[in-house]
Amino acid sequence: MAMAAHRRLLLRLSIRPAGKLSHCKHNQKHEIAKGELRFLVKEPGAGTGEFGYCADCAREMIDQAMRDLAELRAQLD
């Protein structure tokens, strides 16, 4: 008998090149040039938009998420 797949925690996250000049959702002073990689977060639900973040802000967000996950993991041990 097959086991059910585990639920994914990281929903609707991706890294793609920007199609045009845009600004980081976290800091509007950070420009993301056309073709530059950006971190995209799509909110759950139908009809919701994507939010793009520059590489520097994305690294900070990912680092914080990793710390948060490590803390949750430690609580289980």
SVG drawing of the C-alpha trace seen along z (x, -y; Angstrom):
<svg xmlns="http://www.w3.org/2000/svg" viewBox="-10 -54 32 56">
<polyline fill="none" stroke="black" stroke-width="0.4" points="0.0,0.0 1.4,-3.4 1.8,-6.2 0.2,-9.5 2.5,-12.3 3.5,-14.8 2.1,-18.3 4.5,-20.9 5.2,-23.9 6.7,-26.1 3.8,-26.8 4.0,-28.9 7.5,-30.1 9.8,-30.5 12.8,-32.3 12.5,-33.7 14.0,-36.5 12.1,-39.7 10.2,-40.4 10.6,-44.2 12.0,-46.7 10.3,-46.4 10.8,-47.2 11.2,-45.0 8.0,-44.5 9.9,-44.7 11.9,-47.9 10.7,-50.1 14.2,-51.6 15.5,-48.2 15.2,-48.0 15.0,-44.7 16.3,-45.1 14.8,-43.2 16.3,-39.7 17.6,-39.9 16.5,-37.1 13.8,-37.8 12.1,-35.8 8.3,-35.4 5.7,-34.7 2.2,-33.9 -0.4,-34.3 -2.8,-31.3 -6.3,-31.6 -7.8,-32.3 -7.1,-35.6 -4.2,-36.6 -1.1,-38.3 2.6,-37.6 4.9,-39.6 8.5,-40.0 11.5,-40.5 15.1,-41.4 17.9,-38.9 19.2,-40.7 15.8,-40.8 15.0,-37.3 18.2,-36.0 17.2,-37.7 13.7,-36.2 15.0,-32.7 17.6,-33.0 14.8,-34.0 12.5,-31.2 15.4,-28.7 15.9,-30.0 12.1,-29.7 12.0,-26.2 15.0,-25.1 13.3,-26.5 10.1,-24.6 12.1,-21.4 14.0,-21.8 10.6,-22.0 9.8,-18.5 13.0,-17.0"/>
</svg>
